Amino acid sequence: MKRLVAVLMALALVVVFGVGAANAAEAKPCPDTFKALDKNGDGKLALDEFKAGGEKNTEDAFKAKDANKDGALTVEEFCGAEKK
């Protein structure tokens, strides 16, 4: 009986910590997300590239991130305080 409890406890730990590790691996650092969205590889995101990143990437969100108002996002503008 003690052995069964030990095995179940070990299995529970693997499940709990295994799922956490998988979620951490799925999250991309911001510069990697920027690079994936930058389809033409010019180092800037145009509005259409930004919007392809998901429904939260709206024109208003783009304009809010575009600090110098040049119509393109640099990795610094896209990532903001996240990039370090």
N, C-alpha and C positions, 0 to 999 in steps of 0.2 A: 504494500500500500504506500509506504514512504517513497518507494522508487517511482511509482506512478505519479505521485504528487510532484516529485522532483522533475520528472520528464515533462509534465504539463506546465510547470513553472518555467522551465527552460524554453519550451515551445512558445509560451506567452511572451517571453522576453524577445525571442527572435521575431515574432510577429510585430510587436510594438516598435522595436528599434529598427527592424527591417523596413517597415513602412515609412518611418521618419527619414531614413537614409535615402529611400527612393524619392521621396518628395523633395529633399534637398538637392538631389542630382538633377531633377527635372527643372528646377528654377534656374533660369539663365541670368548671369550677371548682365547689368544694363548695357555695357558696351557690346556684348555679344548679341543682344536683342537688336541694338542699333545696326550692327553689321548685317544681320539677317534681313532686316527691312530695307537696307540700302541696296536695292536690286541692281542698280547700274554701277555701283562701286565708286561713286564720286566723292564719298566722304560726307555727303549731305543727304538729308531726307527731304524730298519734295512732298507736297501735300498728299499726292496719290500714294506714295510709298508709305507715308505715315498712316493714312487711313486703312491701308491693307493690314495693319497690325491688329485690328480688332475694333469692335463697336465703340469702345471707350475713346478711340483715337478719332475724335471729331475735328471739324475745322476750327471750332472754338478752342479746343485743347491745343491744337497746332499753333494757333495765333498766340495763345497764352505762353507757350514755350519758346516762341520765336523772339528772343530778347532783342535782337538788333533789327527786327522787322524786315529782313531781306527776303522773306518767302521761302526760306530753307532752314532746316534744323541741323546744327552741328551735333556731334556726340555730346559735347558739353551742355548744349541747350536741351537736348533730348533727355539726358540722364540727370541733369541738374546736380543736386547735392549727392546723389547716389554714386557718381563717378569719382573714384579715388583710387 
